[in-house]
Amino acid sequence: GGDKFYALDFIGLTDKAGYKSEWHNVTTKDGYILSLFRVPPNPASNNTQNKGPFYLQAALGGTGDLWVLFGQNRSLVYSLSDAGYDVWIGNLRGTYYSRGHTNMSAHDKKYWDFSLDEYALQDLPAFFDYIINATGQPQLSYIGHSLGSTIILMLLSDKPEYNSKLSVVIHFGTVYEFKRWDITRIYLYLLTEFFKIIVPGGLVKYPIQNKLVPAFIYYFCLINIITKRLCGYPFELALGADREEFDVSEEFVTLMCHYPAGTSSKVFQHYGQLIRSGN
């Protein structure tokens, strides 16, 4: 039904929580048209002073939905808005919010010819420049989760002039080196080898999505303990979680309906190169 979280996009989720939000389009220098969401400072809060822009970047295959899925009391976006921050949330190329291009279609194989470098050196600078221009503020704050942490480090290393545009950078679940062969590293390595076999060119979108997928996931994964295990096992591998602490609940299935939201298999191949090199 319309009141289910899995049926709502970012604007619908924020409206449901009682917050105003905006949808902006940003074009990168290489022609990708990306969606950028904004949640202004909450006028109903006690913090009347605008504390400036705060940018949030989700993990690999994630969108702005991940920051607002579970309502006012459990979403960082709303906490920052209540505290007086102007919150901006980027959606990297290839996710379902950011599949536009000035002269290509997302159905073209060439569209998916991107890796971590394009995330870091094309998408992030385009978002930052847009936010600084839109707000008139010389700096913004940054929070990155997992891949979001990786690509900001790549950007600041390759284009050090962006250091002056950031007042603070906060990392969650940072992925910047692969020195230890833990379960997550093994899982990513096997996944990259799988992509090399089935798509040698590495230019195929992941995952293949349509409107029926969220409803199927939502109802299939909650049928019984067997379907819960089937749905949860890939995440147990990827996250290194123990079964005793990993629960495929209704909330988790709601998360699955929004994630993963798409990327190129070439991104996994890039991760594979980092894993093999140990860097």
DOPA-169216 format. One record per residue: residue in one letter; x, y, z of N, C-alpha, C, O in turn. Coordinates in steps of 0.02 Angstrom, whole numbers, always signed. Layout:
REM residues N
REC  code     n.x     n.y     n.z    ca.x    ca.y    ca.z     c.x     c.y     c.z     o.x     o.y     o.z
REC     A       X       Y       Z       X       Y       Z       X       Y       Z       X       Y       Z
...
END
This chain:
REM residues 279
REC  code     n.x     n.y     n.z    ca.x    ca.y    ca.z     c.x     c.y     c.z     o.x     o.y     o.z
REC     G     +41     -60      +0      +0      +0      +0     +43     +62      +0    +103     +58      +9
REC     G     +10    +121     -10     +47    +183     -15     +81    +204     +49    +126    +245     +49
REC     D     +59    +175    +107     +89    +194    +170    +150    +152    +187    +181    +163    +239
REC     K    +167    +103    +145    +226     +62    +157    +289     +99    +137    +290    +132     +85
REC     F    +341     +94    +178    +403    +129    +163    +430    +109     +95    +456    +151     +58
REC     Y    +424     +44     +77    +455     +22     +15    +422     +52     -46    +450     +49    -101
REC     A    +362     +81     -39    +327    +110     -96    +343    +183    -105    +320    +214    -153
REC     L    +383    +213     -61    +396    +284     -62    +467    +300     -87    +514    +263     -73
REC     D    +473    +355    -125    +540    +379    -143    +563    +428     -90    +530    +436     -38
REC     F    +620    +461    -102    +649    +505     -51    +601    +560     -30    +592    +573     +29
REC     I    +571    +593     -79    +525    +647     -64    +465    +621     -24    +443    +654     +23
REC     G    +440    +563     -42    +384    +533      -5    +403    +515     +66    +364    +524    +112
REC     L    +464    +489     +75    +487    +471    +142    +494    +532    +187    +473    +530    +245
REC     T    +522    +586    +161    +530    +646    +201    +463    +679    +215    +451    +705    +270
REC     D    +418    +678    +166    +351    +705    +178    +316    +666    +234    +283    +696    +277
REC     K    +323    +600    +233    +291    +558    +284    +317    +574    +354    +281    +571    +403
REC     A    +382    +593    +357    +412    +610    +421    +398    +682    +442    +416    +703    +497
REC     G    +367    +721    +398    +349    +790    +414    +403    +841    +399    +404    +894    +429
REC     Y    +448    +825    +352    +502    +870    +334    +497    +892    +261    +478    +853    +218
REC     K    +514    +954    +249    +516    +980    +181    +580    +955    +147    +633    +952    +179
REC     S    +575    +937     +83    +635    +917     +46    +631    +942     -25    +577    +958     -50
REC     E    +689    +945     -58    +694    +969    -127    +733    +919    -169    +775    +882    -143
REC     W    +719    +919    -234    +754    +875    -281    +790    +919    -332    +757    +957    -369
REC     H    +855    +915    -334    +896    +954    -381    +930    +907    -430    +945    +849    -414
REC     N    +943    +931    -490    +980    +894    -540   +1048    +927    -552   +1052    +988    -560
REC     V   +1100    +887    -552   +1169    +911    -560   +1201    +874    -619   +1196    +813    -623
REC     T   +1233    +911    -664   +1266    +881    -722   +1341    +882    -712   +1370    +935    -699
REC     T   +1373    +824    -719   +1446    +820    -711   +1480    +842    -775   +1448    +850    -827
REC     K   +1545    +852    -772   +1583    +874    -830   +1583    +822    -886   +1592    +839    -944
REC     D   +1573    +757    -868   +1570    +706    -920   +1498    +688    -940   +1486    +637    -971
REC     G   +1450    +731    -921   +1383    +726    -948   +1332    +686    -909   +1275    +681    -931
REC     Y   +1350    +658    -852   +1302    +620    -812   +1257    +668    -773   +1280    +717    -743
REC     I   +1192    +654    -773   +1143    +696    -738   +1124    +661    -674   +1093    +607    -675
REC     L   +1142    +691    -618   +1135    +660    -552   +1081    +695    -511   +1070    +755    -519
REC     S   +1049    +658    -467   +1000    +687    -422   +1033    +704    -355   +1072    +665    -328
REC     L   +1016    +762    -331   +1042    +787    -267    +982    +810    -225    +944    +854    -246
REC     F    +974    +781    -166    +918    +798    -123    +939    +848     -70    +997    +850     -48
REC     R    +891    +888     -49    +904    +938      +2    +849    +937     +55    +790    +935     +38
REC     V    +869    +937    +118    +822    +945    +174    +845   +1006    +213    +894   +1002    +249
REC     P    +811   +1063    +205    +832   +1125    +238    +826   +1120    +314    +796   +1072    +340
REC     P    +854   +1169    +350    +846   +1170    +423    +772   +1169    +441    +731   +1203    +411
REC     N    +755   +1130    +491    +685   +1123    +512    +661   +1186    +546    +685   +1202    +601
REC     P    +614   +1222    +517    +590   +1285    +548    +553   +1273    +613    +544   +1320    +652
REC     A    +531   +1211    +625    +494   +1197    +686    +539   +1182    +746    +515   +1177    +802
REC     S    +605   +1176    +733    +651   +1160    +788    +670   +1224    +825    +655   +1280    +803
REC     N    +703   +1215    +881    +725   +1273    +921    +788   +1305    +895    +807   +1359    +917
REC     N    +821   +1272    +847    +883   +1299    +819    +867   +1342    +758    +859   +1316    +703
REC     T    +863   +1407    +769    +843   +1453    +715    +903   +1474    +672    +893   +1500    +617
REC     Q    +964   +1463    +697   +1023   +1484    +660   +1042   +1431    +608   +1049   +1372    +624
REC     N   +1049   +1452    +545   +1072   +1407    +492   +1146   +1394    +501   +1187   +1440    +496
REC     K   +1164   +1332    +513   +1234   +1315    +527   +1273   +1295    +464   +1330   +1274    +469
REC     G   +1242   +1303    +406   +1278   +1289    +344   +1262   +1221    +315   +1227   +1181    +346
REC     P   +1288   +1208    +254   +1273   +1146    +219   +1310   +1086    +247   +1369   +1090    +266
REC     F   +1276   +1029    +249   +1305    +965    +271   +1288    +914    +217   +1230    +902    +201
REC     Y   +1340    +883    +188   +1330    +835    +134   +1338    +764    +161   +1384    +749    +199
REC     L   +1292    +718    +141   +1295    +648    +161   +1302    +604     +99   +1266    +612     +50
REC     Q   +1349    +556    +103   +1359    +509     +48   +1353    +437     +72   +1390    +416    +117
REC     A   +1307    +400     +43   +1294    +331     +63   +1347    +283     +36   +1392    +303      -2
REC     A   +1341    +221     +55   +1388    +168     +34   +1375    +147     -38   +1330    +172     -71
REC     L   +1416    +101     -62   +1411     +76    -130   +1341     +51    -146   +1313     +10    -109
REC     G   +1312     +77    -200   +1246     +56    -220   +1190     +88    -181   +1131     +69    -189
REC     G   +1206    +135    -137   +1156    +167     -95   +1133    +233    -122   +1167    +265    -163
REC     T   +1074    +254    -100   +1047    +320    -119   +1028    +359     -57   +1040    +337      +0
REC     G   +1000    +417     -68    +977    +458     -11    +924    +424     +31    +915    +442     +89
REC     D    +889    +375      +2    +837    +340     +40    +864    +310    +105    +830    +308    +156
REC     L    +926    +285    +102    +955    +250    +159    +962    +295    +221    +963    +271    +277
REC     W    +966    +360    +209    +974    +407    +265    +908    +426    +298    +909    +457    +351
REC     V    +851    +409    +267    +787    +432    +294    +734    +377    +301    +676    +392    +312
REC     L    +755    +314    +294    +706    +259    +290    +663    +251    +352    +604    +235    +346
REC     F    +691    +260    +411    +656    +236    +471    +631    +292    +516    +628    +284    +577
REC     G    +614    +348    +487    +577    +398    +524    +619    +449    +561    +681    +446    +561
REC     Q    +585    +494    +594    +616    +553    +623    +668    +537    +677    +720    +569    +679
REC     N    +653    +489    +719    +696    +478    +777    +757    +434    +763    +799    +424    +806
REC     R    +761    +406    +701    +815    +360    +686    +851    +377    +620    +881    +333    +589
REC     S    +847    +439    +599    +878    +458    +536    +922    +520    +547    +900    +571    +573
REC     L    +985    +513    +526   +1033    +567    +536   +1013    +631    +501   +1024    +686    +526
REC     V    +982    +625    +442    +961    +684    +405    +916    +728    +447    +924    +789    +449
REC     Y    +868    +698    +481    +820    +736    +520    +853    +766    +582    +836    +822    +603
REC     S    +899    +730    +612    +935    +756    +670    +976    +818    +651    +977    +867    +688
REC     L   +1009    +815    +593   +1048    +872    +570   +1003    +931    +552   +1019    +988    +568
REC     S    +946    +917    +520    +899    +970    +503    +872   +1003    +566    +866   +1064    +569
REC     D    +855    +963    +617    +831    +990    +680    +884   +1033    +715    +868   +1080    +751
REC     A    +948   +1015    +703   +1003   +1051    +735   +1021   +1116    +698   +1065   +1153    +719
REC     G    +986   +1129    +642    +998   +1191    +606   +1042   +1186    +545   +1062   +1237    +517
REC     Y   +1057   +1124    +523   +1099   +1115    +463   +1056   +1111    +400    +999   +1088    +401
REC     D   +1086   +1134    +345   +1056   +1129    +279   +1084   +1065    +248   +1141   +1063    +226
REC     V   +1043   +1012    +247   +1068    +945    +231   +1059    +930    +156   +1005    +938    +128
REC     W   +1114    +906    +126   +1114    +887     +55   +1135    +814     +50   +1182    +793     +85
REC     I   +1102    +775      +8   +1115    +704      +2   +1124    +687     -72   +1078    +696    -112
REC     G   +1184    +662     -90   +1199    +647    -160   +1181    +576    -179   +1180    +530    -137
REC     N   +1166    +566    -243   +1153    +500    -272   +1201    +490    -330   +1195    +523    -381
REC     L   +1248    +445    -322   +1300    +435    -371   +1272    +406    -436   +1218    +378    -438
REC     R   +1310    +415    -490   +1290    +389    -556   +1275    +314    -553   +1308    +277    -518
REC     G   +1225    +294    -591   +1207    +223    -594   +1155    +201    -544   +1123    +149    -554
REC     T   +1144    +240    -490   +1089    +224    -444   +1024    +246    -478   +1025    +286    -524
REC     Y    +968    +219    -454    +906    +230    -491    +883    +302    -492    +840    +320    -532
REC     Y    +911    +345    -449    +895    +416    -452    +940    +454    -501    +924    +511    -518
REC     S    +994    +425    -522   +1044    +461    -561   +1065    +423    -624   +1123    +405    -632
REC     R   +1017    +411    -668   +1032    +374    -729   +1021    +416    -792   +1009    +389    -846
REC     G   +1024    +482    -784   +1019    +526    -842   +1088    +542    -871   +1139    +533    -838
REC     H   +1088    +564    -934   +1150    +585    -967   +1132    +633   -1023   +1078    +629   -1052
REC     T   +1178    +678   -1039   +1164    +728   -1090   +1159    +699   -1159   +1123    +726   -1201
REC     N   +1194    +644   -1173   +1192    +615   -1241   +1194    +539   -1243   +1206    +510   -1296
REC     M   +1182    +506   -1186   +1179    +433   -1184   +1117    +411   -1145   +1090    +448   -1105
REC     S   +1097    +350   -1158   +1043    +319   -1120   +1073    +269   -1071   +1126    +240   -1083
REC     A   +1038    +259   -1015   +1061    +208    -967   +1056    +138    -995   +1082     +91    -966
REC     H   +1022    +131   -1053   +1019     +66   -1087   +1082     +54   -1129   +1093      -2   -1153
REC     D   +1123    +105   -1139   +1185     +98   -1177   +1239     +67   -1134   +1249     +87   -1076
REC     K   +1274     +20   -1161   +1328     -12   -1124   +1382     +38   -1103   +1410     +33   -1049
REC     K   +1394     +87   -1146   +1446    +136   -1131   +1429    +179   -1070   +1474    +204   -1036
REC     Y   +1365    +187   -1057   +1344    +227    -999   +1375    +199    -935   +1392    +237    -889
REC     W   +1380    +132    -931   +1403     +99    -870   +1478     +91    -866   +1504     +53    -825
REC     D   +1514    +127    -909   +1587    +124    -909   +1615    +173    -859   +1644    +224    -877
REC     F   +1607    +157    -795   +1634    +200    -742   +1655    +158    -683   +1632    +101    -674
REC     S   +1699    +186    -642   +1725    +150    -583   +1729    +199    -524   +1696    +251    -524
REC     L   +1768    +182    -474   +1775    +225    -415   +1803    +293    -434   +1785    +343    -402
REC     D   +1845    +296    -485   +1875    +360    -505   +1823    +411    -524   +1827    +469    -505
REC     E   +1772    +389    -562   +1720    +436    -583   +1677    +458    -524   +1656    +516    -521
REC     Y   +1663    +413    -478   +1628    +434    -417   +1665    +490    -382   +1637    +541    -363
REC     A   +1731    +479    -374   +1771    +525    -334   +1788    +590    -371   +1785    +644    -341
REC     L   +1805    +585    -435   +1833    +642    -471   +1783    +678    -516   +1798    +732    -542
REC     Q   +1724    +649    -526   +1672    +681    -566   +1610    +698    -524   +1588    +755    -522
REC     D   +1583    +647    -490   +1519    +657    -455   +1526    +702    -394   +1489    +751    -387
REC     L   +1573    +686    -350   +1580    +727    -289   +1595    +800    -304   +1563    +843    -275
REC     P   +1644    +816    -348   +1656    +887    -363   +1595    +922    -391   +1582    +980    -374
REC     A   +1556    +887    -433   +1496    +918    -461   +1446    +934    -405   +1416    +988    -405
REC     F   +1437    +888    -358   +1392    +900    -302   +1416    +958    -259   +1377   +1003    -243
REC     F   +1480    +958    -242   +1507   +1009    -198   +1502   +1079    -229   +1480   +1126    -197
REC     D   +1521   +1084    -293   +1518   +1149    -327   +1447   +1174    -331   +1434   +1234    -323
REC     Y   +1400   +1129    -343   +1329   +1149    -347   +1305   +1175    -279   +1272   +1226    -276
REC     I   +1321   +1139    -226   +1298   +1159    -159   +1327   +1226    -139   +1292   +1269    -113
REC     I   +1392   +1235    -150   +1424   +1298    -132   +1394   +1356    -172   +1384   +1411    -144
REC     N   +1379   +1345    -235   +1349   +1396    -276   +1277   +1411    -255   +1256   +1469    -253
REC     A   +1239   +1358    -238   +1169   +1366    -219   +1160   +1400    -152   +1113   +1439    -142
REC     T   +1205   +1386    -105   +1199   +1413     -37   +1237   +1477     -26   +1222   +1515     +20
REC     G   +1287   +1490     -68   +1330   +1548     -57   +1379   +1539      -1   +1413   +1587     +19
REC     Q   +1383   +1478     +25   +1430   +1463     +80   +1496   +1439     +51   +1497   +1400      +3
REC     P   +1553   +1460     +79   +1618   +1441     +51   +1638   +1369     +67   +1681   +1341     +33
REC     Q   +1607   +1339    +118   +1626   +1272    +140   +1564   +1231    +157   +1509   +1257    +169
REC     L   +1574   +1165    +157   +1521   +1120    +180   +1553   +1066    +224   +1613   +1054    +221
REC     S   +1511   +1033    +264   +1533    +976    +304   +1515    +912    +267   +1468    +912    +227
REC     Y   +1552    +858    +281   +1543    +796    +243   +1540    +736    +289   +1580    +730    +336
REC     I   +1491    +693    +277   +1488    +627    +309   +1486    +574    +255   +1443    +577    +211
REC     G   +1532    +526    +258   +1533    +472    +210   +1530    +404    +245   +1566    +393    +294
REC     H   +1489    +360    +218   +1484    +292    +245   +1516    +243    +196   +1496    +241    +138
REC     S   +1564    +204    +218   +1596    +152    +178   +1624    +181    +113   +1673    +218    +115
REC     L   +1594    +165     +56   +1616    +194      -7   +1618    +270      -5   +1662    +301     -34
REC     G   +1569    +299     +29   +1567    +372     +36   +1629    +399     +70   +1650    +455     +57
REC     S   +1657    +359    +114   +1720    +378    +146   +1780    +367     +99   +1825    +408     +97
REC     T   +1778    +312     +62   +1833    +297     +15   +1840    +351     -37   +1896    +375     -49
REC     I   +1785    +372     -68   +1791    +417    -125   +1808    +488    -105   +1838    +525    -144
REC     I   +1791    +509     -44   +1811    +576     -23   +1887    +578     -12   +1919    +629     -26
REC     L   +1915    +524     +13   +1988    +520     +21   +2022    +521     -47   +2075    +553     -55
REC     M   +1993    +487     -96   +2021    +488    -164   +2019    +558    -193   +2067    +581    -223
REC     L   +1962    +593    -184   +1956    +661    -211   +2006    +708    -180   +2040    +746    -215
REC     L   +2011    +708    -114   +2055    +755     -80   +2128    +741     -93   +2170    +786     -89
REC     S   +2144    +678    -110   +2213    +661    -129   +2229    +684    -199   +2283    +710    -212
REC     D   +2181    +674    -245   +2194    +690    -316   +2181    +764    -332   +2214    +792    -375
REC     K   +2134    +795    -296   +2119    +866    -308   +2120    +902    -240   +2068    +917    -212
REC     P   +2181    +916    -215   +2187    +945    -148   +2154   +1013    -139   +2144   +1036     -83
REC     E   +2137   +1046    -195   +2104   +1111    -189   +2035   +1104    -157   +2007   +1154    -132
REC     Y   +2007   +1044    -156   +1942   +1034    -124   +1947   +1030     -48   +1896   +1032     -14
REC     N   +2007   +1024     -21   +2015   +1025     +52   +1988   +1089     +81   +1958   +1089    +135
REC     S   +1999   +1145     +47   +1978   +1210     +72   +1903   +1219     +69   +1876   +1266     +99
REC     K   +1868   +1176     +32   +1795   +1181     +26   +1758   +1139     +78   +1697   +1141     +81
REC     L   +1796   +1103    +119   +1766   +1060    +170   +1788   +1083    +239   +1847   +1090    +253
REC     S   +1739   +1095    +283   +1756   +1117    +351   +1770   +1058    +397   +1810   +1063    +443
REC     V   +1737   +1001    +383   +1748    +941    +423   +1729    +881    +380   +1683    +884    +340
REC     V   +1765    +825    +389   +1749    +762    +356   +1742    +708    +409   +1788    +698    +449
REC     I   +1685    +674    +409   +1671    +621    +458   +1663    +555    +421   +1626    +551    +372
REC     H   +1698    +503    +445   +1697    +438    +412   +1659    +387    +453   +1669    +382    +514
REC     F   +1616    +348    +421   +1583    +291    +451   +1602    +228    +411   +1594    +228    +350
REC     G   +1626    +177    +445   +1641    +114    +411   +1690    +124    +353   +1678    +100    +298
REC     T   +1744    +158    +367   +1791    +177    +314   +1821    +117    +279   +1843     +69    +312
REC     V   +1822    +118    +212   +1855     +67    +172   +1909    +102    +131   +1894    +135     +81
REC     Y   +1972     +94    +152   +2026    +126    +114   +2085     +80    +103   +2130     +98     +65
REC     E   +2086     +22    +135   +2139     -26    +122   +2114     -97    +137   +2067    -106    +176
REC     F   +2146    -146    +105   +2127    -216    +114   +2189    -256    +134   +2218    -292     +92
REC     K   +2209    -250    +196   +2270    -283    +219   +2257    -352    +247   +2301    -395    +248
REC     R   +2196    -364    +270   +2180    -425    +306   +2127    -465    +269   +2077    -437    +247
REC     W   +2138    -531    +264   +2091    -573    +227   +2033    -594    +273   +2028    -652    +293
REC     D   +1989    -547    +290   +1930    -564    +329   +1874    -586    +281   +1883    -586    +221
REC     I   +1816    -603    +309   +1762    -630    +269   +1737    -580    +218   +1718    -599    +163
REC     T   +1736    -516    +236   +1712    -465    +189   +1758    -459    +129   +1735    -453     +73
REC     R   +1823    -461    +142   +1871    -457     +87   +1865    -518     +41   +1868    -511     -20
REC     I   +1857    -576     +70   +1850    -637     +30   +1786    -633     -12   +1786    -651     -71
REC     Y   +1732    -610     +19   +1668    -604     -17   +1674    -556     -76   +1652    -572    -131
REC     L   +1705    -498     -65   +1713    -449    -119   +1758    -477    -174   +1745    -465    -233
REC     Y   +1810    -513    -154   +1855    -542    -204   +1818    -593    -248   +1824    -591    -309
REC     L   +1779    -637    -217   +1741    -686    -256   +1690    -653    -301   +1677    -675    -357
REC     L   +1659    -599    -275   +1609    -564    -315   +1641    -531    -376   +1613    -534    -431
REC     T   +1700    -501    -368   +1734    -471    -426   +1755    -523    -476   +1752    -511    -536
REC     E   +1778    -581    -453   +1797    -635    -499   +1736    -660    -537   +1740    -678    -596
REC     F   +1678    -663    -503   +1616    -684    -535   +1598    -636    -592   +1579    -657    -646
REC     F   +1603    -571    -579   +1588    -522    -631   +1636    -526    -689   +1616    -516    -746
REC     K   +1699    -542    -676   +1748    -548    -731   +1729    -605    -778   +1742    -601    -838
REC     I   +1700    -658    -750   +1681    -716    -791   +1619    -702    -832   +1618    -716    -892
REC     I   +1567    -675    -800   +1503    -668    -836   +1500    -605    -879   +1464    -604    -929
REC     V   +1537    -553    -861   +1538    -491    -901   +1611    -467    -906   +1631    -423    -869
REC     P   +1650    -496    -952   +1721    -479    -957   +1733    -404    -965   +1784    -378    -942
REC     G   +1688    -369   -1000   +1697    -297   -1009   +1682    -257    -947   +1704    -199    -941
REC     G   +1644    -286    -902   +1629    -252    -838   +1584    -192    -845   +1587    -147    -803
REC     L   +1541    -190    -896   +1502    -130    -908   +1427    -143    -903   +1388    -114    -940
REC     V   +1407    -185    -857   +1336    -202    -850   +1311    -177    -783   +1344    -185    -731
REC     K   +1252    -145    -784   +1225    -118    -722   +1209    -173    -673   +1195    -230    -692
REC     Y   +1210    -156    -609   +1193    -202    -555   +1155    -164    -502   +1178    -110    -482
REC     P   +1099    -189    -478   +1063    -246    -503   +1014    -226    -558   +1005    -167    -571
REC     I    +981    -276    -589    +928    -263    -636    +864    -252    -596    +843    -297    -558
REC     Q    +834    -194    -604    +777    -177    -561    +715    -161    -603    +720    -138    -659
REC     N    +658    -174    -574    +594    -149    -601    +546    -140    -543    +564    -154    -486
REC     K    +487    -116    -558    +440     -98    -504    +415    -158    -465    +390    -149    -409
REC     L    +420    -218    -492    +395    -277    -458    +443    -303    -405    +423    -339    -358
REC     V    +507    -285    -411    +558    -312    -366    +544    -295    -293    +545    -340    -251
REC     P    +532    -231    -275    +521    -216    -204    +464    -255    -173    +471    -281    -117
REC     A    +407    -260    -208    +350    -297    -180    +367    -371    -172    +348    -402    -122
REC     F    +403    -400    -221    +422    -471    -216    +467    -482    -156    +456    -528    -117
REC     I    +519    -440    -149    +565    -446     -93    +527    -441     -27    +537    -481     +18
REC     Y    +485    -391     -23    +451    -377     +41    +410    -437     +64    +413    -456    +123
REC     Y    +373    -467     +19    +329    -522     +40    +365    -589     +41    +351    -630     +85
REC     F    +411    -601      -5    +446    -666      -7    +490    -675     +55    +490    -729     +85
REC     C    +527    -624     +74    +576    -632    +127    +545    -641    +196    +580    -660    +243
REC     L    +482    -627    +203    +450    -633    +268    +402    -692    +273    +363    -697    +320
REC     I    +404    -738    +223    +359    -795    +223    +372    -841    +283    +326    -857    +321
REC     N    +435    -861    +292    +452    -906    +347    +527    -902    +360    +562    -862    +330
REC     I    +551    -944    +406    +621    -942    +426    +668    -959    +369    +724    -933    +365
REC     I    +646   -1002    +323    +688   -1021    +266    +699    -962    +219    +755    -948    +199
REC     T    +645    -927    +201    +652    -870    +156    +689    -813    +189    +725    -775    +156
REC     K    +682    -806    +255    +721    -756    +291    +795    -770    +285    +835    -724    +274
REC     R    +815    -833    +292    +885    -852    +286    +911    -840    +216    +967    -815    +207
REC     L    +871    -858    +166    +892    -848     +97    +904    -774     +82    +952    -756     +47
REC     C    +861    -731    +108    +868    -660     +96    +926    -630    +136    +960    -584    +113
REC     G    +937    -656    +195    +988    -626    +238   +1059    -650    +226   +1106    -616    +244
REC     Y   +1066    -710    +195   +1133    -740    +189   +1183    -696    +152   +1239    -689    +176
REC     P   +1166    -667     +94   +1215    -624     +60   +1239    -566    +103   +1297    -546     +99
REC     F   +1194    -539    +145   +1213    -484    +188   +1255    -508    +246   +1299    -471    +270
REC     E   +1243    -568    +270   +1285    -597    +322   +1357    -603    +297   +1404    -587    +333
REC     L   +1364    -627    +235   +1431    -633    +205   +1464    -566    +197   +1522    -556    +217
REC     A   +1427    -519    +169   +1456    -453    +153   +1474    -414    +216   +1524    -379    +217
REC     L   +1432    -420    +268   +1441    -380    +328   +1479    -417    +382   +1500    -387    +432
REC     G   +1489    -482    +373   +1525    -521    +423   +1485    -530    +487   +1514    -539    +540
REC     A   +1419    -528    +481   +1376    -534    +541   +1365    -606    +560   +1362    -650    +517
REC     D   +1360    -619    +625   +1342    -685    +649   +1266    -694    +646   +1229    -646    +654
REC     R   +1244    -756    +634   +1172    -767    +628   +1135    -749    +692   +1078    -727    +690
REC     E   +1168    -758    +750   +1135    -743    +812   +1119    -668    +819   +1072    -650    +853
REC     E   +1159    -626    +785   +1149    -553    +792   +1117    -523    +729   +1108    -462    +725
REC     F   +1100    -565    +681   +1075    -541    +617   +1002    -562    +609    +988    -622    +603
REC     D    +957    -514    +608    +885    -530    +606    +854    -501    +543    +857    -441    +531
REC     V    +825    -545    +502    +789    -522    +442    +719    -502    +464    +672    -541    +459
REC     S    +714    -441    +488    +651    -414    +513    +615    -377    +457    +640    -372    +401
REC     E    +556    -352    +473    +518    -312    +424    +558    -250    +405    +557    -229    +347
REC     E    +592    -220    +454    +632    -161    +439    +690    -177    +392    +706    -139    +347
REC     F    +722    -235    +403    +777    -254    +360    +753    -267    +289    +786    -248    +241
REC     V    +695    -297    +282    +667    -309    +215    +650    -243    +182    +658    -236    +121
REC     T    +625    -195    +220    +613    -128    +193    +677     -99    +166    +678     -68    +113
REC     L    +732    -108    +203    +798     -85    +179    +816    -118    +114    +841     -85     +68
REC     M    +804    -183    +109    +821    -220     +47    +783    -193     -13    +806    -198     -69
REC     C    +724    -166      -1    +683    -139     -56    +712     -74     -84    +692     -51    -138
REC     H    +757     -44     -46    +789     +18     -69    +863      +8     -84    +897     +54    -109
REC     Y    +889     -51     -69    +961     -62     -76    +976    -135     -94    +946    -180     -65
REC     P   +1022    -146    -143   +1062     -97    -179   +1022     -63    -234    +974     -92    -261
REC     A   +1041      -2    -251   +1004     +39    -299   +1039     +45    -366   +1019     +84    -408
REC     G   +1094      +7    -375   +1126      +6    -440   +1197     +34    -440   +1212     +83    -406
REC     T   +1239      +3    -480   +1307     +26    -492   +1332     -12    -553   +1297     -54    -581
REC     S   +1393      +2    -574   +1424     -35    -629   +1466     -92    -601   +1497     -86    -548
REC     S   +1467    -148    -637   +1509    -203    -615   +1583    -184    -618   +1625    -215    -587
REC     K   +1598    -132    -657   +1668    -108    -660   +1691     -79    -593   +1750     -80    -578
REC     V   +1643     -55    -553   +1660     -32    -486   +1684     -90    -443   +1733     -83    -406
REC     F   +1651    -148    -449   +1673    -207    -413   +1742    -230    -437   +1783    -252    -397
REC     Q   +1754    -225    -502   +1819    -243    -528   +1873    -197    -500   +1929    -219    -487
REC     H   +1857    -133    -492   +1904     -86    -462   +1920    -106    -390   +1978    -106    -370
REC     Y   +1868    -123    -353   +1878    -149    -285   +1921    -212    -286   +1965    -221    -244
REC     G   +1909    -255    -336   +1948    -316    -342   +2022    -302    -351   +2064    -338    -324
REC     Q   +2038    -251    -390   +2108    -233    -400   +2139    -210    -334   +2197    -227    -319
REC     L   +2101    -172    -295   +2126    -149    -230   +2136    -208    -182   +2185    -210    -144
REC     I   +2090    -256    -185   +2095    -315    -141   +2157    -356    -158   +2194    -377    -114
REC     R   +2167    -368    -223   +2224    -409    -244   +2290    -375    -228   +2340    -409    -212
REC     S   +2291    -309    -231   +2353    -273    -217   +2365    -264    -142   +2421    -251    -120
REC     G   +2310    -271    -103   +2316    -262     -31   +2315    -189     -11   +2330    -174     +47
REC     N   +2298    -144     -57   +2297     -73     -41   +2226     -48     -30   +2216     +11     -17
END
